[in-house]
Amino acid sequence: MGGEGQIRGTLIGVVFLGILVNGMTLMNISEYWQHVVQGTLILSAVLINRANQP
């Protein structure tokens, strides 16, 4: 099961996560919860992508 990715989607995801982490850092959210949020978002994106495949 090979994957199929796009550079544009990857860049959008990286920028979104960077902005999110920066915002959480500025709000003094602990690093533990930052990792929890990041992991949850990545897992959600993978599950949504898998659900949308034929």
mmCIF file as Biopython writes it, N, C-alpha, C and O atoms, coordinates in Angstrom:
data_model
#
loop_
_atom_site.group_PDB
_atom_site.id
_atom_site.type_symbol
_atom_site.label_atom_id
_atom_site.label_alt_id
_atom_site.label_comp_id
_atom_site.label_asym_id
_atom_site.label_entity_id
_atom_site.label_seq_id
_atom_site.pdbx_PDB_ins_code
_atom_site.Cartn_x
_atom_site.Cartn_y
_atom_site.Cartn_z
_atom_site.occupancy
_atom_site.B_iso_or_equiv
_atom_site.auth_seq_id
_atom_site.auth_asym_id
_atom_site.pdbx_PDB_model_num
ATOM 1   N N  . MET A ? 1  ? 0.846   -1.184 0.000  1.0 0.0 1  A 1 
ATOM 2   C CA . MET A ? 1  ? 0.000   0.000  0.000  1.0 0.0 1  A 1 
ATOM 3   C C  . MET A ? 1  ? 0.890   1.246  0.000  1.0 0.0 1  A 1 
ATOM 4   O O  . MET A ? 1  ? 1.208   1.789  1.058  1.0 0.0 1  A 1 
ATOM 5   N N  . GLY A ? 2  ? 1.274   1.676  -1.154 1.0 0.0 2  A 1 
ATOM 6   C CA . GLY A ? 2  ? 2.086   2.878  -1.257 1.0 0.0 2  A 1 
ATOM 7   C C  . GLY A ? 2  ? 1.238   4.123  -1.080 1.0 0.0 2  A 1 
ATOM 8   O O  . GLY A ? 2  ? 0.060   4.152  -1.438 1.0 0.0 2  A 1 
ATOM 9   N N  . GLY A ? 3  ? 1.850   5.135  -0.528 1.0 0.0 3  A 1 
ATOM 10  C CA . GLY A ? 3  ? 1.140   6.390  -0.297 1.0 0.0 3  A 1 
ATOM 11  C C  . GLY A ? 3  ? 1.270   7.331  -1.474 1.0 0.0 3  A 1 
ATOM 12  O O  . GLY A ? 3  ? 2.097   7.136  -2.364 1.0 0.0 3  A 1 
ATOM 13  N N  . GLU A ? 4  ? 0.457   8.327  -1.459 1.0 0.0 4  A 1 
ATOM 14  C CA . GLU A ? 4  ? 0.502   9.340  -2.504 1.0 0.0 4  A 1 
ATOM 15  C C  . GLU A ? 4  ? 0.400   10.694 -1.824 1.0 0.0 4  A 1 
ATOM 16  O O  . GLU A ? 4  ? -0.612  10.994 -1.190 1.0 0.0 4  A 1 
ATOM 17  N N  . GLY A ? 5  ? 1.419   11.502 -1.947 1.0 0.0 5  A 1 
ATOM 18  C CA . GLY A ? 5  ? 1.426   12.780 -1.263 1.0 0.0 5  A 1 
ATOM 19  C C  . GLY A ? 5  ? 1.648   13.930 -2.213 1.0 0.0 5  A 1 
ATOM 20  O O  . GLY A ? 5  ? 2.027   13.747 -3.370 1.0 0.0 5  A 1 
ATOM 21  N N  . GLN A ? 6  ? 1.407   15.106 -1.706 1.0 0.0 6  A 1 
ATOM 22  C CA . GLN A ? 6  ? 1.619   16.311 -2.495 1.0 0.0 6  A 1 
ATOM 23  C C  . GLN A ? 6  ? 2.448   17.286 -1.671 1.0 0.0 6  A 1 
ATOM 24  O O  . GLN A ? 6  ? 2.244   17.422 -0.465 1.0 0.0 6  A 1 
ATOM 25  N N  . ILE A ? 7  ? 3.366   17.949 -2.316 1.0 0.0 7  A 1 
ATOM 26  C CA . ILE A ? 7  ? 4.228   18.908 -1.641 1.0 0.0 7  A 1 
ATOM 27  C C  . ILE A ? 7  ? 3.397   20.026 -1.033 1.0 0.0 7  A 1 
ATOM 28  O O  . ILE A ? 7  ? 3.658   20.456 0.091  1.0 0.0 7  A 1 
ATOM 29  N N  . ARG A ? 8  ? 2.402   20.496 -1.764 1.0 0.0 8  A 1 
ATOM 30  C CA . ARG A ? 8  ? 1.570   21.603 -1.297 1.0 0.0 8  A 1 
ATOM 31  C C  . ARG A ? 8  ? 0.877   21.255 0.023  1.0 0.0 8  A 1 
ATOM 32  O O  . ARG A ? 8  ? 0.878   22.054 0.959  1.0 0.0 8  A 1 
ATOM 33  N N  . GLY A ? 9  ? 0.293   20.073 0.090  1.0 0.0 9  A 1 
ATOM 34  C CA . GLY A ? 9  ? -0.393  19.645 1.306  1.0 0.0 9  A 1 
ATOM 35  C C  . GLY A ? 9  ? 0.567   19.500 2.478  1.0 0.0 9  A 1 
ATOM 36  O O  . GLY A ? 9  ? 0.234   19.845 3.611  1.0 0.0 9  A 1 
ATOM 37  N N  . THR A ? 10 ? 1.750   18.990 2.198  1.0 0.0 10 A 1 
ATOM 38  C CA . THR A ? 10 ? 2.759   18.848 3.247  1.0 0.0 10 A 1 
ATOM 39  C C  . THR A ? 10 ? 3.176   20.206 3.785  1.0 0.0 10 A 1 
ATOM 40  O O  . THR A ? 10 ? 3.273   20.391 4.999  1.0 0.0 10 A 1 
ATOM 41  N N  . LEU A ? 11 ? 3.421   21.149 2.898  1.0 0.0 11 A 1 
ATOM 42  C CA . LEU A ? 11 ? 3.832   22.487 3.332  1.0 0.0 11 A 1 
ATOM 43  C C  . LEU A ? 11 ? 2.737   23.178 4.144  1.0 0.0 11 A 1 
ATOM 44  O O  . LEU A ? 11 ? 3.028   23.843 5.138  1.0 0.0 11 A 1 
ATOM 45  N N  . ILE A ? 12 ? 1.501   23.024 3.731  1.0 0.0 12 A 1 
ATOM 46  C CA . ILE A ? 12 ? 0.388   23.617 4.478  1.0 0.0 12 A 1 
ATOM 47  C C  . ILE A ? 12 ? 0.318   23.008 5.875  1.0 0.0 12 A 1 
ATOM 48  O O  . ILE A ? 12 ? 0.112   23.723 6.855  1.0 0.0 12 A 1 
ATOM 49  N N  . GLY A ? 13 ? 0.488   21.699 5.969  1.0 0.0 13 A 1 
ATOM 50  C CA . GLY A ? 13 ? 0.463   21.033 7.263  1.0 0.0 13 A 1 
ATOM 51  C C  . GLY A ? 13 ? 1.590   21.476 8.172  1.0 0.0 13 A 1 
ATOM 52  O O  . GLY A ? 13 ? 1.374   21.693 9.365  1.0 0.0 13 A 1 
ATOM 53  N N  . VAL A ? 14 ? 2.787   21.614 7.628  1.0 0.0 14 A 1 
ATOM 54  C CA . VAL A ? 14 ? 3.946   22.042 8.416  1.0 0.0 14 A 1 
ATOM 55  C C  . VAL A ? 14 ? 3.757   23.475 8.913  1.0 0.0 14 A 1 
ATOM 56  O O  . VAL A ? 14 ? 4.044   23.773 10.072 1.0 0.0 14 A 1 
ATOM 57  N N  . VAL A ? 15 ? 3.284   24.344 8.059  1.0 0.0 15 A 1 
ATOM 58  C CA . VAL A ? 15 ? 3.055   25.735 8.462  1.0 0.0 15 A 1 
ATOM 59  C C  . VAL A ? 15 ? 1.965   25.800 9.533  1.0 0.0 15 A 1 
ATOM 60  O O  . VAL A ? 15 ? 2.106   26.528 10.516 1.0 0.0 15 A 1 
ATOM 61  N N  . PHE A ? 16 ? 0.890   25.052 9.350  1.0 0.0 16 A 1 
ATOM 62  C CA . PHE A ? 16 ? -0.200  25.039 10.331 1.0 0.0 16 A 1 
ATOM 63  C C  . PHE A ? 16 ? 0.292   24.560 11.691 1.0 0.0 16 A 1 
ATOM 64  O O  . PHE A ? 16 ? 0.005   25.186 12.711 1.0 0.0 16 A 1 
ATOM 65  N N  . LEU A ? 17 ? 1.033   23.452 11.711 1.0 0.0 17 A 1 
ATOM 66  C CA . LEU A ? 17 ? 1.549   22.942 12.981 1.0 0.0 17 A 1 
ATOM 67  C C  . LEU A ? 17 ? 2.543   23.922 13.610 1.0 0.0 17 A 1 
ATOM 68  O O  . LEU A ? 17 ? 2.557   24.087 14.830 1.0 0.0 17 A 1 
ATOM 69  N N  . GLY A ? 18 ? 3.364   24.565 12.800 1.0 0.0 18 A 1 
ATOM 70  C CA . GLY A ? 18 ? 4.317   25.552 13.317 1.0 0.0 18 A 1 
ATOM 71  C C  . GLY A ? 18 ? 3.613   26.729 13.975 1.0 0.0 18 A 1 
ATOM 72  O O  . GLY A ? 18 ? 4.010   27.175 15.052 1.0 0.0 18 A 1 
ATOM 73  N N  . ILE A ? 19 ? 2.574   27.228 13.330 1.0 0.0 19 A 1 
ATOM 74  C CA . ILE A ? 19 ? 1.816   28.345 13.897 1.0 0.0 19 A 1 
ATOM 75  C C  . ILE A ? 19 ? 1.115   27.912 15.179 1.0 0.0 19 A 1 
ATOM 76  O O  . ILE A ? 19 ? 1.082   28.659 16.157 1.0 0.0 19 A 1 
ATOM 77  N N  . LEU A ? 20 ? 0.554   26.703 15.172 1.0 0.0 20 A 1 
ATOM 78  C CA . LEU A ? 20 ? -0.135  26.190 16.348 1.0 0.0 20 A 1 
ATOM 79  C C  . LEU A ? 20 ? 0.820   26.047 17.536 1.0 0.0 20 A 1 
ATOM 80  O O  . LEU A ? 20 ? 0.499   26.476 18.644 1.0 0.0 20 A 1 
ATOM 81  N N  . VAL A ? 21 ? 1.981   25.452 17.310 1.0 0.0 21 A 1 
ATOM 82  C CA . VAL A ? 21 ? 2.962   25.265 18.386 1.0 0.0 21 A 1 
ATOM 83  C C  . VAL A ? 21 ? 3.463   26.608 18.887 1.0 0.0 21 A 1 
ATOM 84  O O  . VAL A ? 21 ? 3.618   26.800 20.093 1.0 0.0 21 A 1 
ATOM 85  N N  . ASN A ? 22 ? 3.717   27.530 17.985 1.0 0.0 22 A 1 
ATOM 86  C CA . ASN A ? 22 ? 4.172   28.857 18.393 1.0 0.0 22 A 1 
ATOM 87  C C  . ASN A ? 22 ? 3.119   29.544 19.260 1.0 0.0 22 A 1 
ATOM 88  O O  . ASN A ? 22 ? 3.451   30.157 20.274 1.0 0.0 22 A 1 
ATOM 89  N N  . GLY A ? 23 ? 1.864   29.443 18.867 1.0 0.0 23 A 1 
ATOM 90  C CA . GLY A ? 23 ? 0.791   30.042 19.651 1.0 0.0 23 A 1 
ATOM 91  C C  . GLY A ? 23 ? 0.664   29.418 21.031 1.0 0.0 23 A 1 
ATOM 92  O O  . GLY A ? 23 ? 0.461   30.116 22.025 1.0 0.0 23 A 1 
ATOM 93  N N  . MET A ? 24 ? 0.784   28.093 21.083 1.0 0.0 24 A 1 
ATOM 94  C CA . MET A ? 24 ? 0.693   27.429 22.389 1.0 0.0 24 A 1 
ATOM 95  C C  . MET A ? 24 ? 1.880   27.795 23.277 1.0 0.0 24 A 1 
ATOM 96  O O  . MET A ? 24 ? 1.733   27.905 24.494 1.0 0.0 24 A 1 
ATOM 97  N N  . THR A ? 25 ? 3.053   27.984 22.675 1.0 0.0 25 A 1 
ATOM 98  C CA . THR A ? 25 ? 4.227   28.399 23.440 1.0 0.0 25 A 1 
ATOM 99  C C  . THR A ? 25 ? 4.017   29.801 23.993 1.0 0.0 25 A 1 
ATOM 100 O O  . THR A ? 25 ? 4.343   30.066 25.150 1.0 0.0 25 A 1 
ATOM 101 N N  . LEU A ? 26 ? 3.480   30.693 23.183 1.0 0.0 26 A 1 
ATOM 102 C CA . LEU A ? 26 ? 3.225   32.060 23.640 1.0 0.0 26 A 1 
ATOM 103 C C  . LEU A ? 26 ? 2.173   32.106 24.750 1.0 0.0 26 A 1 
ATOM 104 O O  . LEU A ? 26 ? 2.182   33.021 25.573 1.0 0.0 26 A 1 
ATOM 105 N N  . MET A ? 27 ? 1.264   31.121 24.776 1.0 0.0 27 A 1 
ATOM 106 C CA . MET A ? 27 ? 0.247   31.058 25.822 1.0 0.0 27 A 1 
ATOM 107 C C  . MET A ? 27 ? 0.729   30.276 27.045 1.0 0.0 27 A 1 
ATOM 108 O O  . MET A ? 27 ? -0.049  30.020 27.964 1.0 0.0 27 A 1 
ATOM 109 N N  . ASN A ? 28 ? 2.010   29.896 27.058 1.0 0.0 28 A 1 
ATOM 110 C CA . ASN A ? 28 ? 2.627   29.158 28.169 1.0 0.0 28 A 1 
ATOM 111 C C  . ASN A ? 28 ? 1.950   27.825 28.455 1.0 0.0 28 A 1 
ATOM 112 O O  . ASN A ? 28 ? 1.810   27.426 29.611 1.0 0.0 28 A 1 
ATOM 113 N N  . ILE A ? 29 ? 1.535   27.144 27.403 1.0 0.0 29 A 1 
ATOM 114 C CA . ILE A ? 29 ? 0.982   25.797 27.556 1.0 0.0 29 A 1 
ATOM 115 C C  . ILE A ? 29 ? 2.155   24.836 27.673 1.0 0.0 29 A 1 
ATOM 116 O O  . ILE A ? 29 ? 3.133   24.948 26.934 1.0 0.0 29 A 1 
ATOM 117 N N  . SER A ? 30 ? 2.055   23.890 28.604 1.0 0.0 30 A 1 
ATOM 118 C CA . SER A ? 30 ? 3.184   22.990 28.845 1.0 0.0 30 A 1 
ATOM 119 C C  . SER A ? 30 ? 3.514   22.179 27.596 1.0 0.0 30 A 1 
ATOM 120 O O  . SER A ? 30 ? 2.664   21.920 26.744 1.0 0.0 30 A 1 
ATOM 121 N N  . GLU A ? 31 ? 4.788   21.789 27.527 1.0 0.0 31 A 1 
ATOM 122 C CA . GLU A ? 31 ? 5.268   21.050 26.370 1.0 0.0 31 A 1 
ATOM 123 C C  . GLU A ? 31 ? 4.539   19.715 26.221 1.0 0.0 31 A 1 
ATOM 124 O O  . GLU A ? 31 ? 4.304   19.252 25.105 1.0 0.0 31 A 1 
ATOM 125 N N  . TYR A ? 32 ? 4.185   19.103 27.343 1.0 0.0 32 A 1 
ATOM 126 C CA . TYR A ? 32 ? 3.448   17.837 27.306 1.0 0.0 32 A 1 
ATOM 127 C C  . TYR A ? 32 ? 2.144   18.005 26.519 1.0 0.0 32 A 1 
ATOM 128 O O  . TYR A ? 32 ? 1.857   17.205 25.629 1.0 0.0 32 A 1 
ATOM 129 N N  . TRP A ? 33 ? 1.365   19.021 26.833 1.0 0.0 33 A 1 
ATOM 130 C CA . TRP A ? 33 ? 0.078   19.226 26.163 1.0 0.0 33 A 1 
ATOM 131 C C  . TRP A ? 33 ? 0.269   19.655 24.719 1.0 0.0 33 A 1 
ATOM 132 O O  . TRP A ? 33 ? -0.581  19.373 23.873 1.0 0.0 33 A 1 
ATOM 133 N N  . GLN A ? 34 ? 1.367   20.328 24.425 1.0 0.0 34 A 1 
ATOM 134 C CA . GLN A ? 34 ? 1.651   20.671 23.033 1.0 0.0 34 A 1 
ATOM 135 C C  . GLN A ? 34 ? 1.832   19.391 22.208 1.0 0.0 34 A 1 
ATOM 136 O O  . GLN A ? 34 ? 1.325   19.286 21.091 1.0 0.0 34 A 1 
ATOM 137 N N  . HIS A ? 35 ? 2.559   18.425 22.770 1.0 0.0 35 A 1 
ATOM 138 C CA . HIS A ? 35 ? 2.760   17.154 22.072 1.0 0.0 35 A 1 
ATOM 139 C C  . HIS A ? 35 ? 1.452   16.379 21.941 1.0 0.0 35 A 1 
ATOM 140 O O  . HIS A ? 35 ? 1.205   15.734 20.922 1.0 0.0 35 A 1 
ATOM 141 N N  . VAL A ? 36 ? 0.624   16.443 22.964 1.0 0.0 36 A 1 
ATOM 142 C CA . VAL A ? 36 ? -0.672  15.759 22.908 1.0 0.0 36 A 1 
ATOM 143 C C  . VAL A ? 36 ? -1.519  16.345 21.778 1.0 0.0 36 A 1 
ATOM 144 O O  . VAL A ? 36 ? -2.124  15.599 21.007 1.0 0.0 36 A 1 
ATOM 145 N N  . VAL A ? 37 ? -1.566  17.658 21.677 1.0 0.0 37 A 1 
ATOM 146 C CA . VAL A ? 37 ? -2.355  18.319 20.631 1.0 0.0 37 A 1 
ATOM 147 C C  . VAL A ? 37 ? -1.790  17.987 19.255 1.0 0.0 37 A 1 
ATOM 148 O O  . VAL A ? 37 ? -2.546  17.679 18.334 1.0 0.0 37 A 1 
ATOM 149 N N  . GLN A ? 38 ? -0.474  18.046 19.108 1.0 0.0 38 A 1 
ATOM 150 C CA . GLN A ? 38 ? 0.149   17.724 17.826 1.0 0.0 38 A 1 
ATOM 151 C C  . GLN A ? 38 ? -0.165  16.291 17.407 1.0 0.0 38 A 1 
ATOM 152 O O  . GLN A ? 38 ? -0.546  16.042 16.264 1.0 0.0 38 A 1 
ATOM 153 N N  . GLY A ? 39 ? -0.005  15.363 18.325 1.0 0.0 39 A 1 
ATOM 154 C CA . GLY A ? 39 ? -0.273  13.962 18.023 1.0 0.0 39 A 1 
ATOM 155 C C  . GLY A ? 39 ? -1.717  13.725 17.645 1.0 0.0 39 A 1 
ATOM 156 O O  . GLY A ? 39 ? -2.010  12.969 16.719 1.0 0.0 39 A 1 
ATOM 157 N N  . THR A ? 40 ? -2.627  14.376 18.368 1.0 0.0 40 A 1 
ATOM 158 C CA . THR A ? 40 ? -4.051  14.235 18.080 1.0 0.0 40 A 1 
ATOM 159 C C  . THR A ? 40 ? -4.383  14.764 16.687 1.0 0.0 40 A 1 
ATOM 160 O O  . THR A ? 40 ? -5.146  14.141 15.948 1.0 0.0 40 A 1 
ATOM 161 N N  . LEU A ? 41 ? -3.814  15.906 16.332 1.0 0.0 41 A 1 
ATOM 162 C CA . LEU A ? 41 ? -4.074  16.474 15.004 1.0 0.0 41 A 1 
ATOM 163 C C  . LEU A ? 41 ? -3.518  15.597 13.892 1.0 0.0 41 A 1 
ATOM 164 O O  . LEU A ? 41 ? -4.178  15.385 12.875 1.0 0.0 41 A 1 
ATOM 165 N N  . ILE A ? 42 ? -2.302  15.086 14.084 1.0 0.0 42 A 1 
ATOM 166 C CA . ILE A ? 42 ? -1.706  14.230 13.053 1.0 0.0 42 A 1 
ATOM 167 C C  . ILE A ? 42 ? -2.500  12.937 12.910 1.0 0.0 42 A 1 
ATOM 168 O O  . ILE A ? 42 ? -2.780  12.497 11.795 1.0 0.0 42 A 1 
ATOM 169 N N  . LEU A ? 43 ? -2.858  12.334 14.028 1.0 0.0 43 A 1 
ATOM 170 C CA . LEU A ? 43 ? -3.656  11.104 13.986 1.0 0.0 43 A 1 
ATOM 171 C C  . LEU A ? 43 ? -5.008  11.350 13.324 1.0 0.0 43 A 1 
ATOM 172 O O  . LEU A ? 43 ? -5.468  10.528 12.532 1.0 0.0 43 A 1 
ATOM 173 N N  . SER A ? 44 ? -5.643  12.470 13.640 1.0 0.0 44 A 1 
ATOM 174 C CA . SER A ? 44 ? -6.930  12.810 13.029 1.0 0.0 44 A 1 
ATOM 175 C C  . SER A ? 44 ? -6.790  12.980 11.525 1.0 0.0 44 A 1 
ATOM 176 O O  . SER A ? 44 ? -7.635  12.505 10.766 1.0 0.0 44 A 1 
ATOM 177 N N  . ALA A ? 45 ? -5.735  13.650 11.089 1.0 0.0 45 A 1 
ATOM 178 C CA . ALA A ? 45 ? -5.519  13.863 9.657  1.0 0.0 45 A 1 
ATOM 179 C C  . ALA A ? 45 ? -5.318  12.535 8.935  1.0 0.0 45 A 1 
ATOM 180 O O  . ALA A ? 45 ? -5.843  12.340 7.838  1.0 0.0 45 A 1 
ATOM 181 N N  . VAL A ? 46 ? -4.567  11.625 9.539  1.0 0.0 46 A 1 
ATOM 182 C CA . VAL A ? 46 ? -4.343  10.315 8.915  1.0 0.0 46 A 1 
ATOM 183 C C  . VAL A ? 46 ? -5.647  9.532  8.836  1.0 0.0 46 A 1 
ATOM 184 O O  . VAL A ? 46 ? -5.944  8.930  7.804  1.0 0.0 46 A 1 
ATOM 185 N N  . LEU A ? 47 ? -6.426  9.533  9.911  1.0 0.0 47 A 1 
ATOM 186 C CA . LEU A ? 47 ? -7.687  8.795  9.910  1.0 0.0 47 A 1 
ATOM 187 C C  . LEU A ? 47 ? -8.685  9.366  8.908  1.0 0.0 47 A 1 
ATOM 188 O O  . LEU A ? 47 ? -9.389  8.614  8.234  1.0 0.0 47 A 1 
ATOM 189 N N  . ILE A ? 48 ? -8.746  10.684 8.808  1.0 0.0 48 A 1 
ATOM 190 C CA . ILE A ? 48 ? -9.637  11.319 7.829  1.0 0.0 48 A 1 
ATOM 191 C C  . ILE A ? 48 ? -9.195  10.966 6.417  1.0 0.0 48 A 1 
ATOM 192 O O  . ILE A ? 48 ? -10.026 10.681 5.554  1.0 0.0 48 A 1 
ATOM 193 N N  . ASN A ? 49 ? -7.883  10.986 6.181  1.0 0.0 49 A 1 
ATOM 194 C CA . ASN A ? 49 ? -7.358  10.649 4.869  1.0 0.0 49 A 1 
ATOM 195 C C  . ASN A ? 49 ? -7.677  9.206  4.504  1.0 0.0 49 A 1 
ATOM 196 O O  . ASN A ? 49 ? -8.051  8.917  3.368  1.0 0.0 49 A 1 
ATOM 197 N N  . ARG A ? 50 ? -7.529  8.298  5.468  1.0 0.0 50 A 1 
ATOM 198 C CA . ARG A ? 50 ? -7.838  6.876  5.230  1.0 0.0 50 A 1 
ATOM 199 C C  . ARG A ? 50 ? -9.335  6.686  4.950  1.0 0.0 50 A 1 
ATOM 200 O O  . ARG A ? 50 ? -9.706  5.866  4.110  1.0 0.0 50 A 1 
ATOM 201 N N  . ALA A ? 51 ? -10.184 7.430  5.638  1.0 0.0 51 A 1 
ATOM 202 C CA . ALA A ? 51 ? -11.625 7.298  5.452  1.0 0.0 51 A 1 
ATOM 203 C C  . ALA A ? 51 ? -12.068 7.816  4.084  1.0 0.0 51 A 1 
ATOM 204 O O  . ALA A ? 51 ? -13.062 7.344  3.534  1.0 0.0 51 A 1 
ATOM 205 N N  . ASN A ? 52 ? -11.336 8.780  3.539  1.0 0.0 52 A 1 
ATOM 206 C CA . ASN A ? 52 ? -11.698 9.360  2.257  1.0 0.0 52 A 1 
ATOM 207 C C  . ASN A ? 52 ? -11.176 8.569  1.062  1.0 0.0 52 A 1 
ATOM 208 O O  . ASN A ? 52 ? -11.541 8.866  -0.076 1.0 0.0 52 A 1 
ATOM 209 N N  . GLN A ? 53 ? -10.328 7.569  1.297  1.0 0.0 53 A 1 
ATOM 210 C CA . GLN A ? 53 ? -9.811  6.763  0.198  1.0 0.0 53 A 1 
ATOM 211 C C  . GLN A ? 53 ? -10.862 5.749  -0.220 1.0 0.0 53 A 1 
ATOM 212 O O  . GLN A ? 53 ? -11.585 5.205  0.615  1.0 0.0 53 A 1 
ATOM 213 N N  . PRO A ? 54 ? -10.939 5.498  -1.534 1.0 0.0 54 A 1 
ATOM 214 C CA . PRO A ? 54 ? -11.951 4.541  -2.027 1.0 0.0 54 A 1 
ATOM 215 C C  . PRO A ? 54 ? -11.662 3.112  -1.626 1.0 0.0 54 A 1 
ATOM 216 O O  . PRO A ? 54 ? -12.424 2.208  -1.969 1.0 0.0 54 A 1 
#
